[in-house]
């Protein structure tokens, strides 16, 4: 007998988007009506872009027998859980953050006893799932409370809080309560929902002063009904809050609290820099059908949006590399039309030679510069789109990374877009980070073309390059990254650090960057004590928020650096990130949260939350197992010994993303050595090669 208490919270990067799917009441063997969800609150406090979110759900078991309740929360991939508790029969059980390896031991012990365990898993584009199941006694109540924190990132000129509401029932005490405090001042605030009727719209209360905003949505039971006599809820859609801040100082805004500072830099009154972009497009056989169609659609739209002052080139590749033109050309209407004709004729075929394709893009940029076809003050980038691993030419991943890094020589930025789940995301991420860019997964769905266009829009308008923010060396320490290759319109540069000099009266900053027509130098000074007192007095502050912001940002950047670092350096970076995670009670990829609940007459139940990485997408892994033994994957499906879900190492059999068993040795759809496997669609195939392409016999 199981009734589920479910809601989901998700934040979409790079904007702050959170989706909350409220608890759903199910009739589990006729007992759904015994479980009443009588309260659900979303409490969000955003203080200077740093969001502190508390989800509280209260439920009562009205039955004369115990019931099992599942607390199921989806939260942002880039957020860190910082607290979880459940209160049952007046007793509160609080989660403890531990080193991942220590938590894994408790997890394994719980699994070996046949107990279920709470897990965090990847479950969508921008979210990961936190799930806990507990028994509650007859005529008793349970309260779940989850806290997570995240630095909001500015995307295309705004911060966005979008809460998807879908309770599928009436909730007696339902409330979304968002407080926003921005010392710079708030330039605009908007709140609306797709499901708002005229009557329901009156329940949305917005308050905006110079530096504070407050949005409350608190409909009554009757206001939630689809009709006066209905028991169904009208709340089904997105509740969206958008805002941005005022930007008067050209050198940005510095805020100081209790010895820590954060500096936001997002100039808006700068002319755009001209851009040189090479698109490197995978046309291998695996791009067949909808992928290729959507790629063509996206490229056609992107070509329409390229500024006439920009230069561009097109490369397609399978086992061979083809160029539209041998060098980059200016985006005149005539050239754009010719490029569209070329794009419309791209068809899929052959294998995948990533190494040769990217190096051809590097060569095109270098030749174009040598022939003086590119503007002197311009930004040069390469955008790689692929859906698989290299299978032709150079296929050793480390060799490809070395070749491309050596070829680029720090001159250009490489962005890697991985289409679907057949890509080696770790490889693409390292390739991008080593060359100043980022990796992004493009999800196979009806809006894949829009995802590609959306990424291009983020990098379409560079305003500055080689941006360096300098602070007094004898006055500050523990700086986060303060050198950035590019600053794009609509984004924001954030630097945080510690004030190490106790008697520092003035915090100064000097900003140097390359702009469209000349080098740019900006400077600013901020009184330390005056700033400290001004910010601390506001009630919207939750604790030492700048210190926690600094820790959050430092951990994120350390983990990112570790991806492309050498083994010895990687170990040091991870150790530093681990200590910060433990000190600030953050659940990161290096830590896990353990919740132990005593069970009457039974062994204590242990629940563990582990944060997966983007590379573990697609129901791949929560806790990796190496050597012998069996584990439980993201969907609760057992898998064979040796490696992450879908990738057993050595002998044994595993279970793929759809719960389908497959043969030993390699990733889902790609068994290594002998044996047979089952692909993502449940189709069996022979040993040695990818789905539909058996190698050997």
C-alpha positions as CSV (number, residue, x, y, z in Angstrom):
1,X,0.0,0.0,0.0
2,X,1.7,3.2,-1.1
3,X,0.4,6.7,-1.7
4,X,2.8,9.2,-3.1
5,X,3.4,12.7,-1.9
6,X,5.1,14.2,-4.9
7,X,6.2,17.6,-6.0
8,X,9.1,18.8,-8.2
9,X,11.3,21.8,-8.2
10,X,13.6,22.6,-11.1
11,X,15.8,25.5,-12.1
12,X,16.8,26.0,-15.7
13,X,20.4,27.2,-16.4
14,X,21.4,29.8,-17.1
15,X,18.3,31.6,-16.1
16,X,16.7,30.9,-12.7
17,X,13.6,28.8,-13.5
18,X,12.1,26.6,-10.9
19,X,9.3,24.3,-11.5
20,X,7.2,23.0,-8.7
21,X,4.8,20.1,-9.3
22,X,2.8,19.9,-6.1
23,X,2.0,16.8,-4.1
24,X,-0.4,14.5,-5.9
25,X,-3.0,12.4,-4.1
26,X,-3.3,8.9,-5.5
27,X,-5.8,6.2,-4.6
28,X,-3.4,3.4,-3.7
29,X,-5.6,0.4,-3.2
30,X,-8.4,2.6,-2.1
31,X,-6.4,4.3,0.6
32,X,-5.6,7.6,-1.2
33,X,-8.3,9.5,0.5
34,X,-6.8,8.6,3.9
35,X,-3.8,10.8,3.2
36,X,-4.5,14.5,3.3
37,X,-2.0,17.0,2.1
38,X,-3.1,19.9,4.1
39,X,-0.3,22.4,3.6
40,X,2.3,23.2,0.9
41,X,4.6,26.2,1.0
42,X,7.3,27.5,-1.3
43,X,9.4,30.1,0.5
44,X,12.0,31.7,-1.7
45,X,14.3,34.5,-0.5
46,X,16.6,35.9,-3.2
47,X,19.2,38.2,-1.8
48,X,21.6,39.8,-4.2
49,X,21.1,37.0,-6.8
50,X,21.7,34.3,-4.2
51,X,18.5,32.2,-3.7
52,X,17.6,30.4,-0.5
53,X,14.6,28.1,-1.1
54,X,12.6,26.2,1.5
55,X,10.0,23.7,0.4
56,X,7.7,22.5,3.2
57,X,5.0,19.9,2.8
58,X,2.7,18.7,5.6
59,X,0.5,15.6,5.4
60,X,-1.8,13.7,7.6
61,X,-2.7,10.0,7.7
62,X,-6.4,9.9,8.6
63,X,-6.5,6.0,8.4
64,X,-6.5,3.6,11.3
65,X,-3.4,1.9,9.9
66,X,0.0,3.0,8.9
67,X,0.7,4.2,5.3
68,X,3.9,4.7,3.3
69,X,4.5,8.2,1.9
70,X,7.0,9.2,-0.7
71,X,8.5,12.7,-0.7
72,X,9.7,13.2,-4.3
73,X,11.3,16.5,-5.2
74,X,13.0,17.7,-8.4
75,X,15.5,20.5,-7.9
76,X,17.9,22.4,-10.0
77,X,21.0,20.6,-11.2
78,X,23.2,23.6,-10.3
79,X,21.6,23.9,-6.8
80,X,23.2,22.5,-3.6
81,X,20.9,20.9,-1.1
82,X,21.9,22.4,2.3
83,X,19.3,20.9,4.6
84,X,16.6,18.2,4.7
85,X,14.5,17.1,7.7
86,X,11.3,15.1,8.3
87,X,9.2,15.4,11.4
88,X,7.2,12.3,12.4
89,X,5.2,12.0,15.6
90,X,6.9,15.1,17.0
91,X,10.4,13.8,16.3
92,X,12.6,15.5,13.8
93,X,15.2,13.5,11.7
94,X,17.8,15.8,10.1
95,X,20.1,14.9,7.2
96,X,23.8,14.9,7.7
97,X,26.2,15.8,4.9
98,X,29.2,13.4,4.7
99,X,32.0,12.5,2.3
100,X,30.5,10.6,-0.6
101,X,32.6,7.5,0.2
102,X,31.4,7.4,3.8
103,X,27.8,7.8,2.8
104,X,28.2,5.1,0.2
105,X,29.1,2.6,2.8
106,X,25.9,3.3,4.7
107,X,24.0,3.1,1.4
108,X,25.5,-0.3,0.6
109,X,24.7,-1.6,4.1
110,X,21.1,-0.4,3.7
111,X,20.7,-2.1,0.3
112,X,22.3,-5.3,1.6
113,X,19.6,-5.4,4.3
114,X,17.0,-5.1,1.6
115,X,16.0,-1.6,2.5
116,X,15.0,1.1,0.1
117,X,17.2,4.2,0.1
118,X,16.5,7.8,-0.8
119,X,18.4,9.0,-3.8
120,X,19.1,12.1,-5.9
121,X,19.1,11.2,-9.6
122,X,19.1,13.0,-12.9
123,X,15.6,13.0,-14.3
124,X,15.3,15.7,-16.9
125,X,17.0,18.6,-18.8
126,X,17.6,20.8,-15.8
127,X,16.7,18.8,-12.8
128,X,17.6,16.0,-10.5
129,X,15.3,14.1,-8.3
130,X,15.4,13.8,-4.5
131,X,13.2,10.9,-3.2
132,X,12.5,9.6,0.3
133,X,9.9,7.1,1.4
134,X,8.7,6.7,5.0
135,X,6.0,4.9,6.9
136,X,3.7,7.1,9.0
137,X,1.6,5.6,11.8
138,X,-2.2,5.7,11.9
139,X,-3.8,9.0,12.7
140,X,-0.4,10.8,12.6
141,X,1.3,13.6,10.6
142,X,4.5,14.1,8.8
143,X,6.3,17.3,7.7
144,X,9.0,17.3,5.1
145,X,11.3,20.3,4.7
146,X,14.0,20.6,2.0
147,X,16.4,23.6,1.6
148,X,18.6,24.3,-1.4
149,X,20.7,27.2,-2.4
150,X,21.8,28.6,-5.8
151,X,23.4,31.7,-7.4
152,X,21.0,33.0,-10.0
153,X,22.5,33.6,-13.4
154,X,21.5,36.4,-15.6
155,X,20.2,35.2,-19.0
156,X,19.4,37.5,-21.9
157,X,18.9,40.5,-19.6
158,X,16.8,39.0,-16.8
159,X,16.5,36.6,-13.9
160,X,13.5,34.4,-14.1
161,X,11.6,32.4,-11.4
162,X,9.0,30.2,-13.1
163,X,7.0,27.9,-10.9
164,X,5.1,25.2,-12.6
165,X,2.0,24.4,-10.5
166,X,0.1,21.1,-11.0
167,X,-1.3,19.8,-7.7
168,X,-4.1,17.7,-9.3
169,X,-6.0,18.2,-6.1
170,X,-7.2,21.0,-3.8
171,X,-4.6,22.0,-1.1
172,X,-6.1,23.7,2.0
173,X,-3.1,25.9,2.7
174,X,-1.3,26.6,-0.5
175,X,1.2,29.4,-0.8
176,X,4.1,30.6,-3.0
177,X,5.9,33.4,-1.2
178,X,8.9,35.1,-3.0
179,X,11.0,37.9,-1.5
180,X,13.6,39.6,-3.6
181,X,16.2,42.0,-2.3
182,X,18.7,43.7,-4.6
183,X,20.8,46.5,-3.2
184,X,21.4,47.9,-6.7
185,X,17.7,48.5,-7.1
186,X,15.1,46.5,-9.1
187,X,14.5,47.8,-12.6
188,X,11.3,45.8,-13.4
189,X,9.2,43.1,-11.9
190,X,6.6,40.9,-13.7
191,X,4.5,38.0,-12.4
192,X,1.9,36.0,-14.4
193,X,0.6,32.5,-14.9
194,X,-0.8,30.5,-17.8
195,X,-3.8,29.3,-15.8
196,X,-4.8,32.6,-14.2
197,X,-8.5,33.5,-14.7
198,X,-9.6,37.0,-14.0
199,X,-10.8,36.0,-10.5
200,X,-7.6,34.1,-9.8
201,X,-5.4,36.9,-11.0
202,X,-6.6,39.0,-8.1
203,X,-4.9,36.6,-5.7
204,X,-1.4,37.4,-7.1
205,X,-0.1,40.2,-4.9
206,X,3.0,42.1,-6.2
207,X,4.9,44.7,-4.2
208,X,7.8,46.6,-5.6
209,X,9.9,49.3,-4.0
210,X,13.3,50.6,-5.1
211,X,15.3,47.6,-3.9
212,X,12.7,45.0,-2.8
213,X,10.1,42.9,-4.4
214,X,7.5,40.6,-2.9
215,X,5.2,38.3,-4.8
216,X,2.6,36.1,-3.1
217,X,0.2,33.6,-4.6
218,X,-2.2,32.2,-2.1
219,X,-5.5,30.9,-3.6
220,X,-8.2,29.6,-1.3
221,X,-9.8,26.2,-1.8
222,X,-12.7,27.6,-3.7
223,X,-10.4,29.7,-5.9
224,X,-8.5,26.5,-6.8
225,X,-11.6,24.7,-8.1
226,X,-12.2,24.3,-11.8
227,X,-15.9,25.0,-11.2
228,X,-17.9,25.8,-8.1
229,X,-18.9,22.2,-7.5
230,X,-15.6,20.6,-8.8
231,X,-13.0,18.8,-6.7
232,X,-10.4,19.2,-9.5
233,X,-7.9,22.0,-9.3
234,X,-7.5,24.8,-11.9
235,X,-3.9,25.2,-11.0
236,X,-2.1,23.7,-13.9
237,X,0.6,25.6,-15.6
238,X,3.5,28.0,-15.0
239,X,3.6,30.8,-12.5
240,X,6.4,33.1,-13.7
241,X,8.3,35.9,-11.9
242,X,10.8,37.9,-13.9
243,X,13.1,40.8,-12.8
244,X,16.3,42.6,-13.5
245,X,18.4,45.1,-11.5
246,X,19.4,48.7,-12.1
247,X,22.9,49.2,-13.5
248,X,24.1,52.7,-13.0
249,X,27.8,52.2,-12.2
250,X,29.8,51.2,-15.3
251,X,32.3,49.3,-13.1
252,X,29.6,47.2,-11.5
253,X,28.3,46.8,-8.0
254,X,30.3,45.6,-4.9
255,X,28.5,44.3,-1.8
256,X,30.3,43.5,1.5
257,X,29.0,41.5,4.5
258,X,31.1,40.3,7.4
259,X,34.4,40.1,5.7
260,X,33.3,38.8,2.4
261,X,32.5,40.6,-0.8
262,X,30.8,40.0,-4.1
263,X,31.3,42.1,-7.3
264,X,28.7,42.1,-10.1
265,X,29.8,43.4,-13.4
266,X,27.3,43.7,-16.3
267,X,27.8,46.8,-18.4
268,X,25.0,47.5,-20.9
269,X,26.1,50.7,-22.8
270,X,28.9,49.1,-24.9
271,X,29.0,48.6,-28.7
272,X,29.0,45.0,-29.8
273,X,32.2,43.4,-30.9
274,X,32.3,41.7,-34.3
275,X,32.3,38.0,-34.2
276,X,33.9,35.2,-36.3
277,X,32.2,31.8,-35.8
278,X,32.8,28.4,-37.4
279,X,30.0,25.9,-37.1
280,X,31.4,22.3,-37.1
281,X,28.4,20.0,-37.7
282,X,28.3,16.2,-37.4
283,X,26.6,14.6,-40.4
284,X,27.5,10.9,-39.5
285,X,24.9,8.2,-40.0
286,X,23.7,8.4,-36.3
287,X,22.4,11.9,-37.2
288,X,19.8,10.3,-39.4
289,X,16.2,11.5,-39.5
290,X,14.9,14.0,-37.0
291,X,18.3,15.0,-35.6
292,X,19.5,16.1,-39.0
293,X,16.3,17.8,-39.8
294,X,16.3,19.8,-36.6
295,X,20.0,20.7,-37.0
296,X,19.2,22.1,-40.5
297,X,16.3,24.0,-39.1
298,X,18.4,25.6,-36.4
299,X,21.2,26.5,-38.7
300,X,18.9,28.2,-41.1
301,X,17.4,30.3,-38.3
302,X,20.9,31.1,-36.9
303,X,22.1,32.2,-40.3
304,X,19.2,34.6,-40.5
305,X,20.2,36.1,-37.2
306,X,24.0,36.5,-37.9
307,X,24.9,40.2,-37.9
308,X,26.1,41.5,-41.3
309,X,29.4,42.7,-39.7
310,X,30.2,39.1,-38.5
311,X,32.2,36.4,-40.4
312,X,31.3,32.8,-40.5
313,X,32.2,29.4,-41.8
314,X,30.5,26.0,-42.2
315,X,32.1,22.6,-41.8
316,X,30.3,19.2,-42.0
317,X,31.9,15.9,-41.1
318,X,31.5,12.2,-41.0
319,X,34.6,10.1,-41.7
320,X,35.5,12.9,-44.2
321,X,35.5,16.6,-43.6
322,X,33.8,19.1,-46.0
323,X,33.9,22.9,-46.0
324,X,31.4,25.2,-47.5
325,X,34.1,27.8,-48.2
326,X,37.8,27.4,-47.6
327,X,37.9,30.5,-45.4
328,X,35.4,32.5,-43.4
329,X,33.2,35.0,-45.2
330,X,31.4,38.1,-44.2
331,X,27.7,37.6,-43.5
332,X,26.3,39.6,-46.4
333,X,22.8,38.8,-47.6
334,X,24.3,37.1,-50.6
335,X,26.6,34.9,-48.6
336,X,23.9,34.0,-46.1
337,X,21.6,32.9,-48.9
338,X,24.3,30.7,-50.4
339,X,25.0,29.2,-46.9
340,X,21.3,28.4,-46.5
341,X,21.4,26.5,-49.8
342,X,24.4,24.5,-48.5
343,X,22.7,23.8,-45.2
344,X,19.6,22.6,-46.9
345,X,21.6,19.9,-48.7
346,X,23.4,18.4,-45.6
347,X,22.6,14.7,-45.3
348,X,23.8,12.0,-42.9
349,X,26.3,9.4,-43.7
350,X,29.5,7.6,-42.6
351,X,31.4,7.6,-39.3
352,X,32.6,10.3,-36.9
353,X,36.0,12.1,-37.2
354,X,35.8,14.8,-34.5
355,X,39.5,15.4,-34.4
356,X,39.9,16.3,-38.1
357,X,36.7,18.4,-38.2
358,X,37.6,20.7,-35.3
359,X,41.2,21.1,-36.5
360,X,39.8,22.1,-39.9
361,X,37.8,24.8,-38.1
362,X,41.0,26.0,-36.3
363,X,42.8,26.1,-39.6
364,X,40.1,28.1,-41.3
365,X,40.3,30.8,-38.6
366,X,44.1,30.9,-38.8
367,X,44.1,31.2,-42.6
368,X,41.3,33.8,-42.6
369,X,43.3,35.9,-40.1
370,X,46.6,35.5,-42.0
371,X,44.8,36.6,-45.2
372,X,43.5,39.6,-43.2
373,X,39.9,38.7,-43.9
374,X,38.9,39.1,-40.2
375,X,38.5,42.4,-38.3
376,X,41.4,43.1,-35.9
377,X,39.2,43.6,-32.9
378,X,36.9,40.7,-33.0
379,X,35.9,37.5,-31.1
380,X,36.6,34.1,-32.7
381,X,34.6,31.0,-31.6
382,X,34.1,27.4,-32.8
383,X,30.8,25.6,-32.2
384,X,30.9,21.8,-32.4
385,X,27.7,19.8,-32.6
386,X,28.0,16.0,-32.4
387,X,25.8,13.1,-31.3
388,X,28.4,10.4,-30.8
389,X,31.9,9.3,-29.9
390,X,34.8,9.5,-32.5
391,X,34.8,6.4,-34.6
392,X,37.1,7.5,-37.5
393,X,40.5,9.0,-37.8
394,X,42.0,9.7,-34.4
395,X,39.7,7.9,-31.9
396,X,41.8,8.1,-28.7
397,X,40.1,10.7,-26.6
398,X,43.2,12.0,-24.8
399,X,45.0,12.4,-28.2
400,X,42.1,14.3,-29.6
401,X,42.0,16.6,-26.6
402,X,45.8,17.2,-26.9
403,X,45.7,17.8,-30.6
404,X,42.9,20.4,-30.4
405,X,44.3,22.2,-27.4
406,X,47.7,22.4,-29.2
407,X,45.9,23.6,-32.4
408,X,43.8,26.3,-30.8
409,X,46.7,27.6,-28.7
410,X,44.4,29.7,-26.5
411,X,43.4,31.9,-29.5
412,X,39.8,30.8,-29.9
413,X,37.0,29.5,-27.8
414,X,35.5,26.1,-28.4
415,X,31.9,25.3,-27.4
416,X,30.7,21.7,-27.5
417,X,27.1,20.7,-28.0
418,X,26.3,17.1,-27.4
419,X,23.1,15.9,-29.1
420,X,21.3,13.2,-27.1
421,X,22.8,10.5,-24.8
422,X,25.1,8.6,-27.1
423,X,27.8,11.2,-26.7
424,X,30.6,10.9,-24.2
425,X,29.8,14.1,-22.2
426,X,32.9,13.9,-20.1
427,X,35.0,14.1,-23.3
428,X,33.1,17.0,-24.7
429,X,33.1,18.9,-21.4
430,X,36.9,18.5,-21.0
431,X,37.4,19.5,-24.6
432,X,35.4,22.7,-24.2
433,X,36.8,23.7,-20.8
434,X,40.4,23.2,-22.0
435,X,39.7,25.7,-24.7
436,X,37.8,28.4,-22.8
437,X,34.3,27.3,-23.6
438,X,31.5,25.2,-22.1
439,X,29.7,22.0,-23.0
440,X,25.9,21.8,-23.3
441,X,23.6,18.8,-23.9
442,X,21.0,19.1,-26.6
443,X,18.0,16.9,-25.7
444,X,16.3,14.9,-28.4
445,X,12.8,16.3,-28.5
446,X,10.4,18.4,-30.5
447,X,12.3,21.6,-29.5
448,X,15.8,20.5,-30.2
449,X,16.1,23.1,-32.9
450,X,15.1,25.8,-30.4
451,X,17.7,24.5,-27.9
452,X,20.4,25.0,-30.6
453,X,19.1,28.5,-31.5
454,X,18.9,29.4,-27.8
455,X,22.6,28.5,-27.2
456,X,23.6,30.6,-30.2
457,X,21.6,33.5,-28.9
458,X,23.6,33.4,-25.6
459,X,26.9,33.9,-27.5
460,X,25.6,36.0,-30.4
461,X,26.6,39.4,-29.0
462,X,30.0,39.7,-27.4
463,X,30.7,43.1,-25.8
464,X,34.1,42.5,-24.2
465,X,37.0,40.0,-24.4
466,X,39.9,39.2,-22.1
467,X,38.2,40.7,-19.1
468,X,40.3,41.0,-15.9
469,X,39.0,42.3,-12.6
470,X,41.9,43.3,-10.3
471,X,41.6,43.8,-6.5
472,X,44.3,44.9,-3.9
473,X,46.6,42.0,-3.5
474,X,47.3,42.8,0.2
475,X,43.7,43.4,1.0
476,X,41.7,40.4,-0.4
477,X,42.2,36.6,-0.6
478,X,40.5,33.5,-1.8
479,X,39.2,35.1,-5.0
480,X,36.9,33.2,-7.3
481,X,37.8,33.4,-11.0
482,X,38.5,37.0,-12.0
483,X,39.7,36.6,-15.6
484,X,37.1,35.9,-18.3
485,X,37.6,35.3,-22.0
486,X,34.3,37.0,-23.0
487,X,31.5,39.0,-21.7
488,X,28.3,38.6,-23.7
489,X,25.3,41.0,-23.8
490,X,22.6,40.0,-21.3
491,X,24.9,38.0,-19.0
492,X,26.8,38.9,-15.9
493,X,30.3,38.5,-14.5
494,X,30.5,37.6,-10.8
495,X,33.6,37.6,-8.6
496,X,33.6,36.9,-4.8
497,X,36.3,36.9,-2.2
498,X,37.4,37.4,1.3
499,X,38.7,40.6,2.8
500,X,41.9,39.5,4.5
501,X,43.0,42.9,5.9
502,X,41.1,43.7,9.0
503,X,41.7,47.5,8.8
504,X,40.9,47.8,5.1
505,X,38.8,50.9,4.7
506,X,38.3,51.0,0.9
507,X,37.9,48.1,-1.4
508,X,39.1,49.1,-4.9
509,X,38.7,47.4,-8.2
510,X,40.3,48.0,-11.6
511,X,38.7,46.4,-14.7
512,X,40.7,45.9,-17.9
513,X,39.2,44.4,-21.1
514,X,39.3,44.6,-24.9
515,X,36.3,46.4,-26.4
516,X,35.0,47.0,-29.9
517,X,37.2,49.9,-30.8
518,X,39.8,50.1,-28.0
519,X,41.0,48.7,-24.7
520,X,38.7,49.5,-21.8
521,X,39.8,50.5,-18.3
522,X,37.3,51.1,-15.4
523,X,37.9,51.7,-11.7
524,X,35.7,51.9,-8.6
525,X,36.1,52.2,-4.8
526,X,33.7,51.0,-2.1
527,X,33.9,51.9,1.6
528,X,34.0,48.6,3.5
529,X,32.3,49.5,6.7
530,X,29.6,51.6,5.1
531,X,28.7,48.8,2.7
532,X,28.7,46.2,5.4
533,X,26.3,48.2,7.6
534,X,24.0,49.1,4.7
535,X,23.4,45.6,3.6
536,X,23.2,43.9,7.0
537,X,20.3,45.9,8.2
538,X,17.7,44.4,5.8
539,X,15.5,41.7,7.0
540,X,15.7,39.8,3.7
541,X,19.2,38.7,4.5
542,X,19.4,35.0,5.4
543,X,22.6,34.4,7.5
544,X,26.0,35.1,6.0
545,X,24.7,35.1,2.5
546,X,27.8,36.6,0.7
547,X,30.0,34.1,2.5
548,X,27.7,31.2,1.4
549,X,27.6,32.7,-2.1
550,X,31.4,32.8,-2.1
551,X,31.5,29.1,-1.0
552,X,28.9,28.1,-3.6
553,X,30.8,29.8,-6.4
554,X,34.2,28.6,-5.3
555,X,33.0,24.9,-5.2
556,X,31.4,25.2,-8.6
557,X,34.5,26.6,-10.1
558,X,36.8,24.1,-8.4
559,X,34.7,21.2,-9.7
560,X,34.8,22.7,-13.2
561,X,38.6,23.1,-13.2
562,X,39.0,19.5,-11.9
563,X,37.3,18.2,-15.1
564,X,40.3,19.2,-17.3
565,X,43.1,19.1,-14.7
566,X,45.9,16.5,-14.5
567,X,45.5,13.7,-11.9
568,X,47.6,15.3,-9.2
569,X,46.0,18.8,-9.6
570,X,42.5,17.2,-9.9
571,X,43.0,15.5,-6.6
572,X,44.0,18.8,-4.9
573,X,41.0,20.7,-6.5
574,X,38.5,18.0,-5.4
575,X,39.9,17.9,-1.9
576,X,39.5,21.7,-1.5
577,X,36.0,21.5,-2.9
578,X,35.1,18.6,-0.6
579,X,36.2,20.5,2.5
580,X,34.2,23.5,1.5
581,X,31.2,21.3,0.8
582,X,31.4,19.8,4.3
583,X,32.0,23.1,6.0
584,X,28.9,24.7,4.5
585,X,26.7,21.6,4.5
586,X,26.3,21.5,0.7
587,X,25.4,18.3,-1.1
588,X,27.7,18.4,-4.1
589,X,29.1,15.7,-6.4
590,X,31.7,15.0,-3.7
591,X,29.3,14.7,-0.7
592,X,26.1,13.0,0.1
593,X,23.4,13.6,2.7
594,X,22.5,10.7,5.0
595,X,19.2,10.5,6.9
596,X,18.7,7.8,9.5
597,X,15.2,7.1,10.8
598,X,14.8,4.5,13.6
599,X,12.2,1.8,12.8
600,X,10.3,0.3,15.6
601,X,11.3,-3.4,16.0
602,X,13.5,-3.2,12.9
603,X,17.0,-2.1,11.9
604,X,17.2,1.7,11.4
605,X,16.3,2.9,7.9
606,X,19.2,4.7,6.1
607,X,18.5,7.1,3.2
608,X,21.2,8.7,1.2
609,X,21.1,11.6,-1.3
610,X,23.9,11.8,-3.8
611,X,24.3,14.5,-6.4
612,X,25.0,13.2,-9.9
613,X,27.0,15.0,-12.6
614,X,25.8,16.0,-16.0
615,X,27.8,13.1,-17.4
616,X,25.7,10.7,-15.4
617,X,22.5,11.8,-17.3
618,X,20.1,9.3,-18.7
619,X,19.4,7.1,-15.7
620,X,23.0,6.1,-15.5
621,X,24.2,6.2,-12.0
622,X,23.7,7.4,-8.4
623,X,26.4,5.4,-6.7
624,X,28.9,3.8,-9.0
625,X,30.1,0.4,-8.1
626,X,33.5,-0.9,-9.0
627,X,34.7,-4.5,-8.6
628,X,32.2,-7.0,-7.5
629,X,28.7,-6.6,-6.2
630,X,25.5,-5.1,-7.4
631,X,24.0,-1.6,-7.1
632,X,20.8,0.3,-7.7
633,X,20.6,2.8,-10.5
634,X,18.7,6.0,-10.8
635,X,15.4,4.4,-11.5
636,X,15.9,1.9,-8.7
637,X,16.9,-0.9,-11.2
638,X,19.7,-3.3,-10.2
639,X,22.7,-3.5,-12.4
640,X,25.7,-5.8,-12.7
641,X,29.1,-5.4,-11.1
642,X,31.9,-3.1,-12.1
643,X,30.7,0.3,-13.2
644,X,27.9,2.8,-13.4
645,X,24.4,1.9,-14.5
646,X,24.4,0.7,-18.1
647,X,28.2,0.3,-18.0
648,X,29.2,-2.8,-16.1
649,X,32.9,-3.4,-16.2
650,X,34.4,-6.9,-16.4
651,X,31.8,-9.7,-16.5
652,X,28.2,-9.7,-15.6
653,X,25.0,-8.2,-17.0
654,X,23.4,-4.9,-16.5
655,X,20.1,-3.1,-17.0
656,X,19.8,-0.2,-19.4
657,X,17.9,3.1,-19.2
658,X,14.6,1.4,-20.2
659,X,15.1,-1.5,-17.7
660,X,16.3,-3.8,-20.5
661,X,19.2,-6.2,-19.7
662,X,22.3,-6.2,-21.9
663,X,25.5,-8.1,-22.2
664,X,28.8,-7.6,-20.4
665,X,31.6,-5.2,-20.9
666,X,30.6,-1.8,-22.1
667,X,28.0,1.0,-22.2
668,X,24.4,0.5,-23.0
669,X,24.1,-0.6,-26.6
670,X,27.9,-1.0,-26.8
671,X,29.0,-4.3,-25.2
672,X,32.7,-4.7,-25.3
673,X,34.3,-8.1,-25.8
674,X,31.8,-10.9,-26.2
675,X,28.1,-11.0,-25.5
676,X,25.0,-9.5,-26.9
677,X,23.2,-6.2,-25.8
678,X,20.0,-4.4,-26.0
679,X,19.8,-0.9,-27.3
680,X,18.0,2.1,-26.0
681,X,14.8,1.1,-27.9
682,X,15.0,-2.4,-26.6
683,X,16.4,-3.8,-29.8
684,X,19.0,-6.6,-29.5
685,X,22.2,-6.5,-31.5
686,X,25.4,-8.3,-31.9
687,X,28.7,-7.9,-30.1
688,X,31.2,-5.2,-30.5
689,X,29.6,-2.1,-31.9
690,X,26.8,0.5,-31.5
691,X,23.1,-0.2,-31.8
692,X,22.3,-1.3,-35.3
693,X,26.0,-1.5,-36.2
694,X,27.4,-4.7,-34.9
695,X,31.1,-5.1,-35.6
696,X,32.6,-8.5,-36.3
697,X,30.0,-11.3,-36.0
